């Protein structure tokens, strides 16, 4: 599954926020293969979306907003959406366009009406024609303000799945190890986990599935150090004998394995490399991208601007920044590098270093502290 567009208003830190993850024209010399649906080649989507932003720019919030919308579709519970409303005195709005590789497109619109918190939904599905583009599908939609109904009635028969979100362990509900696999998969997953852990920590000798506990893996170390278990459901932060970065390697191994086995389709990897070297982050990102299949999509947030030097299409790079409107309100905008620089032979890192995208954080307040 791929997300083609989102709009959020009065949702978390987003007001009048819009982001488009499609691209309109066929690339002449693409540097990333198959950024379209195999059976619907005019449905072009950004397979990789690297999101760069300073602290508090909205990277994690963007992932949470998308995640909560998916959860709402899954569990049909109004609280999932209502809890994201920022200003209770204003109504809120969500729009999300998604497409499945089999050829099903859907648009979900949500209104949370103030002050009652009534949740109204408009849901439209379209099956793709062979020559459809994103634009032609949207033209067949009803874009009027009509058709919003009670969410329970609208979503009763909507079935959706296919996403995988990774957030830092400090985020509520994400300080947990996820490694529950069928018996015939555990050896293959342990091989992925071993490769990732040994790369992150050269004291690791091997990883093997536990013979005593289901969904548990035994990490053995060199020099006769004590082995430790990594068990599904345990806290990630409480894994013994691993550094902070190596603990996140457990998450990273899980997402690499999920992409390798095409278990989900949509992947959002948020801030998993804060304690990891640049080279390791690049190797993991490149591996994830290489493993993506038809209709699959990866969102990847980072503080490491060296990522901008990688030879991905310009439209793969996005920047979040806060801006003030005429009334003094602070809003978040997403700036896509491909909309400002269409030549794919230009180094995005060089443009960023020269503040071409006007997203570099101001450091004046801190530097002034050093004035004598």
C-alpha positions as CSV (number, residue, x, y, z in Angstrom):
1,X,0.0,0.0,0.0
2,X,1.1,3.5,-0.7
3,X,0.0,6.9,0.6
4,X,-0.5,9.4,-2.1
5,X,-1.6,12.5,-0.2
6,X,-2.5,13.6,3.3
7,X,-4.2,16.7,4.7
8,X,-4.4,17.6,8.4
9,X,-6.1,20.5,9.9
10,X,-6.1,21.0,13.7
11,X,-4.6,17.5,14.1
12,X,-1.6,17.3,16.5
13,X,0.7,20.1,15.5
14,X,-0.6,20.4,12.0
15,X,-2.9,23.2,10.7
16,X,-3.8,23.5,7.0
17,X,-1.1,20.9,6.4
18,X,-0.9,19.1,3.0
19,X,1.7,16.7,1.6
20,X,1.7,15.0,-1.8
21,X,3.6,11.7,-2.2
22,X,2.9,11.2,-5.8
23,X,4.7,12.7,-8.8
24,X,3.1,13.8,-12.1
25,X,5.6,13.1,-14.8
26,X,7.5,10.0,-15.9
27,X,11.2,10.3,-15.0
28,X,13.6,10.2,-17.9
29,X,16.5,8.5,-16.0
30,X,15.1,7.3,-12.7
31,X,17.6,6.6,-10.0
32,X,15.0,4.5,-8.1
33,X,13.3,1.6,-9.8
34,X,9.6,1.1,-10.2
35,X,8.1,4.2,-8.6
36,X,4.7,3.2,-10.0
37,X,2.3,0.3,-9.8
38,X,3.4,-2.6,-12.1
39,X,-0.1,-3.1,-13.6
40,X,-1.0,0.6,-13.5
41,X,2.2,2.4,-14.7
42,X,0.6,5.9,-14.6
43,X,-0.1,5.6,-10.9
44,X,3.2,7.1,-9.9
45,X,4.2,7.4,-6.2
46,X,7.2,8.3,-4.2
47,X,8.5,4.9,-3.1
48,X,10.9,6.4,-0.7
49,X,10.2,9.5,1.4
50,X,13.1,10.7,3.5
51,X,11.9,13.4,5.9
52,X,14.5,15.7,7.4
53,X,13.7,18.3,10.0
54,X,15.1,20.0,13.1
55,X,13.8,19.1,16.6
56,X,10.1,19.7,17.1
57,X,9.5,20.2,13.4
58,X,6.8,17.5,13.2
59,X,8.6,14.3,11.9
60,X,7.3,12.0,14.6
61,X,3.9,13.8,14.7
62,X,3.5,13.2,11.0
63,X,4.1,9.4,11.5
64,X,1.7,9.4,14.5
65,X,-1.1,11.2,12.5
66,X,-0.9,8.7,9.7
67,X,-0.7,5.7,12.1
68,X,-3.7,6.9,14.0
69,X,-5.7,7.3,10.9
70,X,-4.9,3.7,9.9
71,X,-5.8,2.5,13.4
72,X,-9.1,4.3,13.1
73,X,-9.8,2.5,9.9
74,X,-8.9,-0.8,11.6
75,X,-10.7,-0.5,15.0
76,X,-13.4,2.0,14.1
77,X,-13.0,3.8,17.5
78,X,-13.7,7.6,17.5
79,X,-11.3,8.2,20.4
80,X,-8.4,7.3,18.2
81,X,-9.1,10.4,16.1
82,X,-10.5,12.7,18.7
83,X,-7.4,12.4,20.8
84,X,-5.4,14.0,18.0
85,X,-7.5,17.2,17.9
86,X,-5.3,20.0,19.0
87,X,-7.8,22.8,19.7
88,X,-11.0,21.5,21.1
89,X,-12.8,24.8,20.2
90,X,-12.3,24.2,16.5
91,X,-13.4,21.5,14.2
92,X,-10.7,19.2,12.7
93,X,-10.2,17.6,9.3
94,X,-8.3,14.7,7.8
95,X,-7.9,13.6,4.2
96,X,-5.8,10.6,3.1
97,X,-5.5,9.1,-0.4
98,X,-4.1,5.5,-0.6
99,X,-3.7,2.9,-3.3
100,X,-3.1,-0.9,-3.2
101,X,-1.0,-2.6,-5.8
102,X,-3.9,-4.8,-6.8
103,X,-5.6,-1.7,-8.2
104,X,-7.8,-0.4,-5.3
105,X,-7.7,3.3,-4.6
106,X,-9.5,4.9,-1.6
107,X,-9.9,8.4,-0.2
108,X,-10.8,8.8,3.4
109,X,-12.0,12.1,4.8
110,X,-12.8,12.7,8.5
111,X,-14.4,15.6,10.2
112,X,-14.4,16.0,13.9
113,X,-17.1,18.6,14.7
114,X,-16.6,21.1,17.5
115,X,-17.8,21.3,20.3
116,X,-19.6,17.9,20.2
117,X,-16.6,15.8,18.9
118,X,-19.0,14.1,16.5
119,X,-16.9,12.1,14.0
120,X,-18.2,12.2,10.4
121,X,-16.6,10.2,7.6
122,X,-16.7,10.2,3.8
123,X,-15.1,7.1,2.3
124,X,-14.7,6.6,-1.5
125,X,-13.2,3.6,-3.3
126,X,-12.3,3.3,-7.0
127,X,-11.0,0.4,-8.9
128,X,-8.2,1.5,-11.2
129,X,-8.4,1.3,-15.0
130,X,-5.3,0.3,-16.9
131,X,-4.5,3.9,-18.1
132,X,-5.5,5.6,-14.9
133,X,-3.2,8.2,-13.3
134,X,-3.6,9.6,-9.8
135,X,-5.1,12.7,-11.3
136,X,-7.7,10.8,-13.4
137,X,-8.8,8.8,-10.4
138,X,-9.2,12.0,-8.3
139,X,-11.3,13.4,-11.1
140,X,-13.8,10.6,-10.6
141,X,-14.3,11.4,-6.9
142,X,-17.0,13.5,-5.4
143,X,-15.1,16.4,-4.0
144,X,-18.1,18.2,-2.6
145,X,-18.9,18.7,1.0
146,X,-21.7,16.2,0.8
147,X,-21.6,12.6,1.8
148,X,-20.2,12.8,5.3
149,X,-22.0,10.4,7.7
150,X,-21.5,8.8,11.1
151,X,-18.3,6.9,11.0
152,X,-19.8,3.6,12.3
153,X,-22.2,3.4,9.3
154,X,-19.6,4.4,6.7
155,X,-16.7,2.2,7.9
156,X,-18.7,-0.9,8.9
157,X,-17.6,-2.9,5.9
158,X,-14.2,-1.3,5.3
159,X,-11.3,-3.7,5.8
160,X,-7.8,-2.4,5.6
161,X,-4.3,-3.6,6.7
162,X,-0.7,-3.4,5.6
163,X,1.3,-1.0,7.7
164,X,4.3,-1.1,10.0
165,X,5.4,1.9,12.2
166,X,8.6,2.2,14.2
167,X,8.9,5.0,16.7
168,X,11.6,5.7,19.4
169,X,11.2,3.6,22.5
170,X,10.5,6.8,24.5
171,X,7.1,7.1,22.7
172,X,4.2,5.5,24.6
173,X,3.6,1.9,23.6
174,X,6.8,1.5,21.5
175,X,9.3,0.4,24.2
176,X,8.5,-3.2,23.4
177,X,10.2,-5.9,21.4
178,X,8.2,-7.2,18.5
179,X,9.5,-10.6,17.2
180,X,6.5,-13.0,17.0
181,X,6.9,-15.3,14.0
182,X,5.6,-18.6,12.9
183,X,7.9,-21.5,13.8
184,X,9.1,-21.9,10.2
185,X,10.2,-18.3,10.1
186,X,12.2,-18.1,13.3
187,X,15.5,-19.4,11.8
188,X,15.3,-16.9,8.9
189,X,14.5,-14.0,11.2
190,X,17.3,-15.0,13.6
191,X,19.7,-14.8,10.7
192,X,18.6,-11.3,9.9
193,X,18.8,-10.3,13.6
194,X,22.3,-11.8,13.8
195,X,23.6,-9.9,10.8
196,X,22.2,-6.6,12.0
197,X,23.4,-7.1,15.6
198,X,26.9,-8.2,14.6
199,X,27.2,-5.1,12.4
200,X,26.1,-2.8,15.2
201,X,28.1,-4.6,17.9
202,X,31.2,-6.6,17.0
203,X,31.1,-8.4,20.4
204,X,28.0,-10.4,19.3
205,X,28.9,-13.9,18.2
206,X,25.6,-15.4,17.1
207,X,21.8,-15.3,17.4
208,X,19.7,-18.5,17.6
209,X,16.0,-19.2,18.2
210,X,15.4,-20.2,21.8
211,X,14.5,-23.9,22.2
212,X,12.6,-23.3,25.5
213,X,10.6,-20.1,24.8
214,X,8.5,-19.3,21.8
215,X,9.3,-16.0,20.0
216,X,12.6,-15.6,21.9
217,X,16.1,-15.5,20.6
218,X,19.4,-16.1,22.3
219,X,22.2,-13.6,21.7
220,X,25.7,-15.1,22.4
221,X,28.8,-13.0,22.8
222,X,32.5,-13.5,22.1
223,X,35.0,-14.1,24.9
224,X,32.6,-16.3,26.8
225,X,30.4,-13.4,28.0
226,X,26.9,-14.4,29.3
227,X,24.2,-14.9,26.6
228,X,21.0,-12.9,26.8
229,X,17.5,-13.5,25.5
230,X,15.6,-11.2,23.2
231,X,11.9,-12.0,23.7
232,X,8.7,-10.8,22.1
233,X,6.8,-8.4,24.4
234,X,9.8,-7.5,26.7
235,X,10.9,-3.9,27.0
236,X,13.4,-2.8,24.4
237,X,15.1,-0.4,26.9
238,X,15.7,-3.2,29.3
239,X,17.8,-5.5,27.1
240,X,21.0,-6.2,28.9
241,X,24.5,-5.9,27.6
242,X,23.6,-4.0,24.5
243,X,24.3,-0.3,23.9
244,X,21.5,2.2,23.1
245,X,22.2,1.9,19.4
246,X,22.4,-1.9,19.5
247,X,19.0,-2.1,21.2
248,X,17.5,-0.2,18.3
249,X,19.2,-2.8,16.0
250,X,16.5,-5.2,17.2
251,X,13.8,-2.8,15.8
252,X,15.8,-2.3,12.6
253,X,16.2,-6.1,12.1
254,X,12.4,-6.5,12.5
255,X,11.6,-3.8,9.8
256,X,14.2,-5.2,7.4
257,X,12.8,-8.7,7.8
258,X,9.2,-7.4,7.3
259,X,10.2,-5.6,4.1
260,X,12.2,-8.6,2.9
261,X,9.1,-10.9,3.4
262,X,6.7,-8.2,2.2
263,X,4.6,-8.5,5.3
264,X,3.1,-5.1,5.3
265,X,3.5,-2.7,2.4
266,X,3.7,0.7,4.1
267,X,6.6,1.3,6.5
268,X,7.3,4.4,8.6
269,X,10.7,4.3,10.3
270,X,11.1,7.2,12.8
271,X,14.3,8.2,14.5
272,X,15.8,4.7,14.9
273,X,19.4,5.8,14.2
274,X,20.0,8.5,16.8
275,X,22.7,6.4,18.5
276,X,24.1,4.9,15.3
277,X,26.9,5.9,13.0
278,X,26.2,7.5,9.6
279,X,27.6,4.5,7.7
280,X,25.3,2.1,9.5
281,X,22.3,4.3,8.9
282,X,23.0,4.5,5.1
283,X,23.6,0.8,4.9
284,X,20.2,0.0,6.6
285,X,18.3,2.6,4.5
286,X,19.8,1.3,1.3
287,X,18.9,-2.3,2.2
288,X,15.3,-1.3,3.1
289,X,14.9,0.5,-0.2
290,X,16.3,-2.3,-2.3
291,X,13.9,-4.8,-0.7
292,X,10.7,-2.8,-1.4
293,X,8.3,-4.5,-3.8
294,X,5.5,-3.3,-6.1
295,X,3.2,-0.9,-4.4
296,X,5.3,-0.7,-1.2
297,X,6.4,2.5,0.4
298,X,9.0,3.6,3.0
299,X,9.0,6.8,5.1
300,X,12.2,7.4,6.9
301,X,12.9,10.3,9.3
302,X,16.4,11.4,10.1
303,X,18.5,14.2,11.6
304,X,21.5,13.1,9.5
305,X,21.8,15.5,6.6
306,X,24.5,13.3,5.0
307,X,21.6,11.1,3.8
308,X,20.9,13.9,1.3
309,X,24.0,12.9,-0.6
310,X,22.5,9.5,-1.6
311,X,21.6,9.1,-5.3
312,X,17.9,8.9,-4.8
313,X,15.5,11.0,-6.8
314,X,15.2,14.6,-5.7
315,X,11.5,14.0,-4.9
316,X,12.5,11.4,-2.3
317,X,13.7,14.2,0.0
318,X,11.4,16.2,2.1
319,X,11.9,18.9,4.7
320,X,9.6,20.0,7.5
321,X,9.8,23.5,8.8
322,X,7.7,25.8,11.0
323,X,6.5,29.1,9.5
324,X,4.4,32.0,10.8
325,X,1.3,33.1,9.0
326,X,0.1,36.7,8.8
327,X,-1.8,36.3,12.1
328,X,1.2,35.1,13.9
329,X,0.1,31.4,14.0
330,X,2.8,28.8,13.7
331,X,2.2,26.2,11.0
332,X,4.2,23.3,9.7
333,X,5.0,23.0,6.0
334,X,6.5,20.2,4.0
335,X,9.0,21.2,1.3
336,X,9.8,18.6,-1.3
337,X,13.2,18.9,-2.9
338,X,12.0,17.8,-6.3
339,X,9.5,20.7,-6.6
340,X,12.4,23.2,-6.2
341,X,15.1,21.4,-8.0
342,X,14.1,19.1,-10.8
343,X,17.5,18.2,-12.1
344,X,18.4,14.8,-10.6
345,X,22.1,15.3,-11.2
346,X,22.3,18.1,-8.5
347,X,23.5,17.2,-5.1
348,X,20.7,17.9,-2.6
349,X,23.2,18.0,0.3
350,X,25.0,20.9,-1.3
351,X,21.8,22.8,-1.8
352,X,20.8,22.1,1.8
353,X,24.1,23.3,3.1
354,X,23.6,26.6,1.3
355,X,20.1,26.8,2.7
356,X,18.6,26.6,-0.7
357,X,15.4,25.2,0.8
358,X,15.2,27.8,3.6
359,X,14.9,25.1,6.3
360,X,18.2,25.4,8.3
361,X,17.5,26.1,12.0
362,X,18.7,29.4,13.4
363,X,21.4,29.0,16.0
364,X,21.7,32.7,16.9
365,X,20.1,32.4,20.4
366,X,22.6,29.8,21.4
367,X,25.6,31.5,19.9
368,X,24.8,34.7,21.6
369,X,25.3,32.9,25.0
370,X,29.0,32.7,24.1
371,X,29.3,36.5,23.6
372,X,31.5,38.2,26.2
